[in-house]
Amino acid sequence: MTTTPVRPPSPRRPDHDVRRFADDPLRWFGGDRASMHRLPAPDLAALQLAALRMRFTELVDRLPVVGALAREQNLDGIGALDDAAQLLLPHTVYKSYPPSLLSQGRFDQLTRWISQLTTVDLSGLDTSGCDSVDAWLTLIDDHTRLRLAHSSGTSGTMSFVPHTAEQYGLLYEIVRHDTVPAGTPADEPVHVVWPSYRSGRSGIARHATAMFEQLSRHSPDHFHTLDPGHLSADLMLLAARVKAAGGRPGQVEIPAALREQRDRYLAGRRSAPEAMRRFTADLAERLRGERVVSLSLWETYHEWARAGLDQGLDGVFAPDSVLMPGGGTKGSVLPDDWAAQVARFAGVPSVRLVYAMVELIMLSLVCPAGAYHVEPWIVPYVLDPDTGRPLPRQGTVRGRAAFFDLTADVYWGGFVTGDRVAVSYDPCSCGRTTPRVEPGISRFEDDDKITCAATPEALDDALEYLADAAL
């Protein structure tokens, strides 16, 4: 990051500069991370509107579900940011395929379904050799620029969000600015601690690969993981189905190819506390006083800290290390001082809480005032929970969070979440001018029943078309 602030270009620029903002916002802001959150609000809104119009023009006729929504609502252009609220998709669109496609291993039809949600040509993919979700995801990774990020499958099926390799690279080039001291050579590897599986394709596991590439610079000696293995999508789906069956494994048929993986996983779970204890002790020996960067879930961090503190280990890393807990409690019960325990174990003044989700290419680190500033390439919406209509972009408004990710160039970046939020559009005491999500984020009780600004009839027609296209 440059040490001298760079004034960003005017938002009233030719189309190719708007494209640069949407495709590579760090470059558009002159490589200056601080300037990305200090653009005057009217200028940022004008810039976002220009980029949103560009994405609409380029994608509306190439993504059937978006085109169907636009036609049903007679929307042929974007005149204001709030116009796009009619085109915000429920996050459930990313699992709108017939569930039988997964249970029966119909990866040809699953490919046909996902091709309706992206402009990337998948017609040449030969799925005949795919005998698992993992194999299907590997095929797409190896032969396209897509990096599908899947959900945990807790509903009995999985969401698949069609991000790209370029988006993850972009995100972690920016995260490097947030976590690595200015002046550090660009090719210098950073110690990354990842207290989970070495790789995977879930929403969070995709971040492990990006951190290895962008922060550790592909250096195995700088990437420290609890488990050197791969987090299997098939096992995650199996676990979700067992849970849905009331925790009775006998009610769920387990394919022979998965039994060995399941047995290894269960053995690993039984030894997890001891594995975490050894992992923590080893890190304390090898990385004592070193600066590290880490990202994980709240509960994982708490387990990690307890494994260290119970062994008398505290102040392990350099005080300028960056630990980024995200995801909330995920239904677990944590002590009120869990974050303080993590900070004491790690030896940092405090952890840096992060607001993120699988659908967004964004990691919003908490600011000194305790809020999560929305990145400038993300257009935030707060929707009335009952009507789905966008609330005014002024002051502090409360409702359902929705976002449009302007970096999405091969899929539609607008979607509605299950998060209940308060968003403030006033300048923050930390000096940033970008809108911010206030602390105290919670979930709506039934986030599969989402009300958005699209008319119910238009949305139903679009999603029905999408499901039919998979068959």
PyMOL commands that set and color helices and strands:
alter all, ss='L'
color gray80, all
select helices_A, chain A and resi 15-23+25-28+34-37+41-59+64-72+81-87+91-95+100-103+107-115+133-143+165-179+205-214+220-222+233-244+249-251+256-270+272-286+298-309+338-346+456-469
alter helices_A, ss='H'
color red, helices_A
select strands_A, chain A and resi 89-90+146-150+160-164+191-200+223-231+292-297+322-326+354-355+364-365+372-373+378-383+396-405+414-424+436-437+442-443
alter strands_A, ss='S'
color yellow, strands_A
deselect
rebuild
show_as cartoon
